[in-house]
Amino acid sequence: MSFPNMESLRARTKQRGFREPLEGESEADYRTSFADFMVKVDIVESSEIRSGKGWDEQDPSELVGHLLFSR
């Protein structure tokens, strides 16, 4: 899955029961908060959220970095 923009990100947060963006919260900060929330649920999806790209679209070193350092 990929989350290239705020619209796709917000659609997924509703499915996962995550909060709405806070007033004035940037997309980057919201994306990071949601990725942190998801890391224990689905680490691959967390990486997809963090990067905005599906696992198959990420550079292998980027994917491994997210998987190793997101815990």
C-alpha positions as CSV (number, residue, x, y, z in Angstrom):
1,M,0.0,0.0,0.0
2,S,1.1,3.5,-0.6
3,F,0.1,6.7,1.1
4,P,1.3,9.5,-1.2
5,N,-0.9,12.3,0.1
6,M,-2.9,13.5,3.1
7,E,-6.2,12.2,1.6
8,S,-4.9,8.6,1.4
9,L,-3.3,8.9,4.8
10,R,-6.5,10.1,6.5
11,A,-8.6,7.4,4.8
12,R,-6.3,4.8,6.3
13,T,-6.3,6.4,9.8
14,K,-10.1,6.2,9.9
15,Q,-9.9,2.4,9.0
16,R,-7.2,1.9,11.8
17,G,-9.0,4.0,14.4
18,F,-6.3,6.7,14.6
19,R,-7.0,10.3,15.6
20,E,-7.7,13.1,13.2
21,P,-4.9,15.6,12.5
22,L,-4.5,18.2,15.3
23,E,-5.1,21.8,14.4
24,G,-1.9,23.2,12.6
25,E,-0.3,19.7,12.5
26,S,1.8,19.3,9.4
27,E,1.4,16.3,7.1
28,A,4.9,15.1,8.0
29,D,4.2,15.2,11.8
30,Y,0.8,13.5,11.3
31,R,2.4,10.8,9.1
32,T,5.1,10.2,11.8
33,S,2.6,10.0,14.6
34,F,0.5,7.5,12.6
35,A,3.6,5.4,11.6
36,D,4.6,5.3,15.3
37,F,1.1,4.2,16.2
38,M,1.2,1.4,13.6
39,V,4.7,0.0,14.3
40,K,3.4,-2.6,16.8
41,V,0.4,-3.4,14.7
42,D,2.1,-3.9,11.3
43,I,5.7,-2.9,10.9
44,V,5.6,-3.0,7.1
45,E,2.6,-0.8,6.9
46,S,4.2,1.6,9.4
47,S,7.2,1.8,6.9
48,E,4.7,2.5,4.1
49,I,3.1,5.3,6.1
50,R,6.4,6.8,7.1
51,S,7.7,6.9,3.5
52,G,4.5,7.4,1.7
53,K,5.4,4.5,-0.6
54,G,4.5,0.9,-0.7
55,W,7.1,-1.6,0.4
56,D,7.7,-2.6,-3.3
57,E,8.3,1.0,-4.2
58,Q,10.9,1.7,-1.5
59,D,14.6,1.5,-1.9
60,P,15.7,-1.7,-0.1
61,S,18.0,0.2,2.3
62,E,15.1,2.6,3.1
63,L,12.8,-0.3,3.8
64,V,15.3,-2.1,6.0
65,G,16.1,1.1,7.8
66,H,12.5,1.6,8.7
67,L,12.1,-2.0,9.8
68,L,15.2,-2.0,12.0
69,F,14.9,1.4,13.6
70,S,11.1,1.8,14.0
71,R,10.8,-0.4,17.1
